[in-house]
Amino acid sequence: MSVFTRSRAAKVMGGIAMVSASALILVGCAGTSTPTASNSGEAQGSDFKFPVNCDTAAPPDYTPEYTSTSKGPAKDLTYTIGTALPVTGNLAFLGPPEIAGTEFAADEVNKANKGVKIDLVQGDSGDTDNKAYETEIPRLLNAGATAIIGAASSGTSLQFIDQVIAADAIQFSPANTSAQFTGYKDKGLYWRTAPSDVLQGNVLGNLIAGDGAETLGLIVLNDAYGTGLACFTKAAFEDAGGKVVSAALYNTGDTNFSAQVSDVLAADPDAIALITFEEVKTIIPELVSANFAKDKMYFVDGNLTNFGDEFDMGTLTGAKGTYPAVDPKSIESFRTDLNSFWTGTGKPELKDYTYGPESYDAVILLALAALEAGSSEGPDVAAHLQQVSGGSGDGKKCTSYAECADIINAGEVADYDGVSGKITFDKVGDPTEASIGIFQYGEDNNYSFLNLG
């Protein structure tokens, strides 16, 4: 495992890139934090103008104040947690591992019987096209949820975050990576177990440069996630000596990407970064039919999946991708247990595990914070989340709800290290340590962890 640095030397990094909060210093100036998109039809190549104003990619400075009047630990507390994860929409392929993670964690908390019982109410976030969240969020809040886990999509979360905050409920995402949330004025009620895309962009940009590409094209989803990650990838790639020569945006709900593919290919880039969601399934065949080198395609957390026989064998051989993850071998037993639990409820076997660990950890952390607070009210739980994650710096290490609950019930401070990593929240609800896994596709169009030495 190598320590990640923003330099050309990153080409020799291992399959996991690690950074601490000090590495999450953003490129650009603090501003509105949502990169401004312009038309994607700008001239490509030497006259190319990047279609996103990356000067606004950095989050504003905001530190919430936390207050809690409750006293714990809880003795017999029922905690209603809702989920707004993607059952439908362009991230629905990520739904099963995330939903399974929440169900598995709630089951373990309830079986432990150590002061908190979770009443888990599942819901659908949908996406910004079908807008399932418009009916689901009110339903979850009306059901008594004082915490909502989701959405997976940053752009979708931004559609209902204010509604959740106004209800004094916690919004806790296992998969939001947009930098916009770091400085969001959330009264301390927004948390996430996934790291900011500042990290993934740095890793991806350096990976592509380290593989020898001197020019880069991008096809980008035009939302807070896509444009932000594109900006951070561009900055890292150009800092490493490369040049972004083409980029094209598309919107949620679009089904035809021929124009975007043509625009990007016209600049003849050495590599193409696909910063998309499920739409990549339509984009891949177009790139293949244009004879673009398959080992010069780069995927991200929003679309890295095991495609298998959805394409002809060998379609993606050598393509690479990144997403926030620890070495899969280190959590092999968790994956096995999660799949066994999920199939035991009558569901099909999990195809992917992306953000499953982060979803599991979200429920465990909420349960531990509620236990310590002796309350399930949003502000009370939020006031304890940093401490149970180890953010106070004086807790006892523990790796399960039951183990941590015993520490809390004994009147001591627990420091939970989860299956997704050490987590350790800062004051704005971001993890201060994170890792980005690097993966590569084989002949079977499935990906595996890449150990680069």
PEPE-V588298 format. One record per pair of residues at least 12 apart in sequence whose C-alpha atoms are under 8 Angstrom apart, sorted by the first residue. I is the first residue (numbers start at 1). J is the second residue. Records with the same first field share a line. If there is no record, write none. Layout:
BEGIN
I->J, J
END
This chain:
BEGIN
1->13, 14, 15, 16, 17, 453
2->14, 16, 17, 18
3->17, 18, 19
4->17, 18, 19, 203
6->202, 203, 206, 236, 239, 240
7->206, 239, 240
8->206, 209, 210, 240, 241
9->210
10->206, 207, 210
11->206, 207, 209, 210, 211
12->210, 452, 453
13->452, 453
14->450, 451, 452, 453
15->327, 437, 438, 439, 449, 450, 451, 452, 453
16->325, 326, 327, 435, 436, 437, 438, 451
17->203, 435, 436, 437
18->433, 434, 435, 436
19->199, 433, 434, 435
20->432, 433, 434
21->431, 432, 433
23->199
24->196, 198, 199
25->198
26->58, 198
27->55, 57, 58, 232, 235
28->54, 55, 56, 57, 58
29->55, 56, 57, 58
30->55, 56, 57, 58, 59, 60, 61
31->55, 56, 57, 58, 59, 60
32->56, 57, 58, 59, 60
33->56, 57, 58, 59, 60, 179, 180
34->56, 57, 180, 224, 228
35->52, 53, 54, 55, 56, 57, 224, 227, 228
36->52, 53, 54, 56
37->51, 52, 53, 222, 227
38->51, 52, 53
39->51, 249
40->247, 248, 249, 260
41->248, 263
44->245, 246, 247, 263, 264, 266, 267
45->245, 246, 266, 267
46->245
48->245, 246
50->246, 247
51->247, 248, 249
52->227, 231
54->228, 231
57->179, 180, 228, 231
58->179, 180
59->179, 180, 181, 182, 183, 184
60->182, 183, 184
61->183
62->183, 184, 185, 428
63->183, 188, 427, 428
64->185, 186, 187, 188, 427, 428
65->187, 188
66->187, 188, 379, 382, 383
67->379, 380, 383
68->373, 379, 380, 381, 383
69->380
70->373, 374, 375, 380
71->372, 373, 374, 375
72->371, 372, 373, 374, 375
73->115, 371, 372, 373, 374, 408, 409, 411
74->115, 116, 370, 371, 372, 373, 374, 375
75->114, 115, 116, 371, 374
76->115, 116, 117
77->115, 116, 117, 371, 374, 375, 376
78->116, 117, 118, 119, 376
79->116, 117, 118, 119, 145, 146, 367, 370, 376
80->118, 119, 120, 121, 144, 145, 146, 147, 376
81->118, 119, 120, 121, 145, 146, 147, 148, 149
82->120, 121, 122, 123, 140, 141, 145, 146, 147, 148, 149
83->120, 121, 122, 123, 124, 140, 148, 149, 150, 151
84->122, 123, 124, 125, 133, 136, 137, 148, 149, 150, 151
85->98, 99, 123, 124, 125, 126, 149, 150, 151, 152
86->124, 125, 126, 127, 151, 152
87->123, 124, 125, 126
88->124, 125, 126, 127
89->126, 127, 129, 130
90->126, 127, 252, 277, 278, 279
91->127, 152, 153, 277, 278, 302
92->126
93->278
94->152, 352, 354, 355
96->350
97->350, 352, 353, 354, 355, 356
98->174, 353, 354, 355, 356, 357, 358, 359, 360
99->356, 359
100->338, 342, 356
101->338, 356, 357, 358, 359, 360
102->359, 360, 362, 363
103->120, 360
104->338, 341, 342, 360
105->360, 361, 363, 364
106->118, 119, 120, 363, 364
108->401
109->364, 367, 401, 402
112->401, 402
114->402, 405, 406
115->371
116->367, 370, 371
118->367
121->140, 145
123->136, 140
124->136
125->150, 151, 156
126->156
127->153, 156
128->155, 156, 159, 252
129->252, 253
133->160
134->160
137->160, 164
141->164, 167
145->169
146->168, 169, 170, 376, 377, 378
147->169, 170, 171, 172, 378
148->164, 169, 170, 171, 172
149->171, 172, 173, 174, 359, 362
150->171, 172, 173, 174, 175
151->173, 174, 175, 176
152->173, 174, 175, 176
153->175, 176, 225
154->175, 176, 177, 178, 224, 225
155->223, 224, 225
157->176
162->186
165->186, 187, 189, 190
168->189, 377, 378, 379
169->189, 377, 378, 379
170->189, 190, 191, 378, 379, 382
171->189, 190, 191
172->190, 191, 192, 193, 362
173->191, 192, 193, 194, 359, 362
174->192, 193, 194, 355, 358, 359, 362
175->192, 193, 194, 355, 358, 359
176->192, 194, 195, 196, 225
177->194, 195, 196, 197, 225
178->196, 197, 224, 225, 228, 229
179->196, 197, 198, 228
180->224
182->196, 428, 429, 430
183->428
188->379, 382, 383, 428, 429
189->378, 379, 382
190->428, 429
191->428, 429, 430
192->362, 429, 430, 431
193->358, 359, 361, 362, 420, 423, 430, 431
194->324, 358, 430, 431, 434
195->324, 430, 431, 433, 434
196->430
197->225, 228, 229, 232
198->229, 232
199->436
200->229, 232, 233, 322, 323, 324, 436
201->229, 230, 231, 232, 233, 234, 236
202->232, 233, 235, 236, 237
203->233, 236, 322, 436
204->233, 236, 321, 322
205->232, 233, 234, 235, 236, 237, 238, 240
206->236, 237, 240
208->237, 271, 298
209->237, 240, 241, 242
213->242, 270, 271
214->241, 242, 243, 270
215->242, 243, 244, 245, 269, 270, 271
216->242, 243, 244, 245, 246, 269, 270, 271, 272, 273
217->244, 245, 246, 247, 264, 265, 267, 269, 270, 271, 272, 273
218->230, 246, 247, 248, 264, 272, 273, 274, 275
219->247, 248, 249, 250, 260, 261, 264, 272, 273, 274, 275, 276
220->247, 248, 249, 250, 274, 275, 276
221->249, 250, 251, 252, 275, 276, 277
222->249, 250, 251, 252
223->251
226->275, 276
229->275
230->275
245->267, 269
246->263, 264, 265, 267, 269
247->263, 264
248->260, 261, 263, 264
255->279, 282
256->282
257->282, 283
258->283, 286
261->283, 286, 287
270->296
271->296, 297, 298
272->296, 297, 298
273->297, 298, 299
274->297, 298, 299, 300
275->299, 300, 302, 303
276->300, 302, 303
277->302, 303
278->302, 303
280->303
288->315
294->315, 316, 317, 318, 319
295->316, 317, 318, 319, 320
296->318, 319, 320
297->319, 320
298->319, 320, 321
299->319, 320, 321, 322
300->321, 322, 323
301->321, 322, 323, 324, 354
304->321, 322, 323
305->352, 446, 447
306->351, 352, 445, 446, 447
307->445, 446
308->444, 445, 446
309->444, 445
311->445
313->443, 444, 445
314->442, 443, 444, 445
315->443, 445
316->441, 442, 443, 445
317->440, 441, 442, 443, 444, 445
318->440, 441, 442
319->440, 441
320->438, 439, 440, 441
321->438, 439, 440
322->436, 437, 438, 439
323->436, 437, 438
324->434, 435, 436, 437
325->354, 420, 435, 436, 437
326->420, 421, 435, 436, 437
327->437, 449
328->449
331->419
334->419
335->353
357->418, 419, 420
358->419, 420
360->419
361->418, 419, 420
364->400, 401
365->385, 388, 389, 416
366->381, 385
367->401
368->385, 388, 401, 404, 405
369->381, 382, 384, 385, 388
370->384
371->405, 408
372->384, 408, 409
385->425
386->424, 425, 426, 427, 429
387->413, 414, 415
388->413, 414, 415, 416
389->414, 415, 416, 417, 422, 423, 424, 425
390->414, 415, 416, 424, 425
391->415, 424, 425, 426
394->413, 415
395->412, 413, 414, 415
396->412, 413, 414, 415
397->414, 415, 416, 417
398->414, 415, 416, 417
399->416, 417, 418, 419
400->416, 418
404->416
421->433, 434, 435
422->434
437->449
438->450, 451
END
